[in-house]
Amino acid sequence: MDDDIEGGIEWSVPVLARRGADGGLIAEIPDSVAQRLGLGEGDVVCYTAFFDGAIEFWSVKKSPYTSLGDEGVAARLAAEAKP
């Protein structure tokens, strides 16, 4: 792996997105991802978008959110991070 981008990738899994009955897009979570995140049925995942265009996918169990409706988490974390 001489390419810098390849040096930071452990694995990559393609997943087909399809339309659900409600018209929204659905993509299954591959076993390798579920295992890495420790996901099980009923767990919640979150997508976070960054200004550089990157999107992160993570388990809410490992997050600072107190609930799915916790819209103030970004402000709370910013305030906690200030010296």
GIKACOR-V442200 format. One record per residue. N is the residue number from 1. RES is the residue in one small letter. SS is DSSP state (A for helix, B for strand, O for the rest). PHI is phi in whole degrees, -180 to 180 (none if undefined). D_FIRST is the distance of its C-alpha to the first C-alpha in Angstrom with 1 decimal. Layout:
<<N/RES/SS/PHI/D_FIRST> <N/RES/SS/PHI/D_FIRST>>
This chain:
<<1/m/O/none/0.0> <2/d/O/-83/3.8> <3/d/O/-77/5.6> <4/d/A/-58/7.7> <5/i/A/-65/8.8> <6/e/A/-69/6.1> <7/g/A/-65/6.1> <8/g/O/-99/9.7> <9/i/O/-105/10.0> <10/e/O/-82/11.3> <11/w/O/-160/12.9> <12/s/O/-143/14.8> <13/v/O/-128/18.2> <14/p/O/-78/20.3> <15/v/O/-136/24.0> <16/l/O/-81/27.0> <17/a/O/-91/29.4> <18/r/B/-136/33.1> <19/r/B/-87/36.5> <20/g/O/-85/38.6> <21/a/O/-60/42.3> <22/d/O/-86/42.7> <23/g/O/92/40.5> <24/g/O/-79/37.6> <25/l/B/-80/34.0> <26/i/B/-127/32.9> <27/a/O/-134/29.4> <28/e/O/-71/29.1> <29/i/O/-92/27.0> <30/p/O/-62/24.6> <31/d/A/-55/25.3> <32/s/A/-63/21.9> <33/v/A/-74/22.7> <34/a/A/-59/26.3> <35/q/A/-66/25.4> <36/r/A/-62/23.0> <37/l/A/-89/25.8> <38/g/O/68/28.6> <39/l/O/-84/30.3> <40/g/O/-139/33.4> <41/e/O/-57/36.1> <42/g/O/91/37.9> <43/d/O/-72/35.2> <44/v/O/-115/34.4> <45/v/B/-118/31.2> <46/c/B/-133/30.8> <47/y/B/-109/28.8> <48/t/B/-122/28.6> <49/a/B/-98/28.0> <50/f/O/-110/27.0> <51/f/O/-62/28.2> <52/d/O/-81/24.8> <53/g/O/99/24.6> <54/a/O/-72/22.4> <55/i/B/-128/24.1> <56/e/B/-107/23.8> <57/f/B/-119/25.1> <58/w/B/-150/26.6> <59/s/B/-84/29.5> <60/v/A/-64/32.8> <61/k/A/-57/33.6> <62/k/A/-102/31.1> <63/s/O/-113/32.5> <64/p/O/-86/35.3> <65/y/O/-70/37.2> <66/t/O/-90/40.6> <67/s/O/-163/41.0> <68/l/O/-66/39.7> <69/g/O/-93/42.3> <70/d/O/-77/41.3> <71/e/O/-80/40.9> <72/g/O/-93/41.6> <73/v/A/-63/38.5> <74/a/A/-62/36.7> <75/a/A/-65/39.9> <76/r/A/-63/40.5> <77/l/A/-66/37.0> <78/a/A/-63/37.3> <79/a/A/-67/40.7> <80/e/A/-70/39.5> <81/a/A/-82/36.7> <82/k/O/-69/39.2> <83/p/O/-69/40.3>>
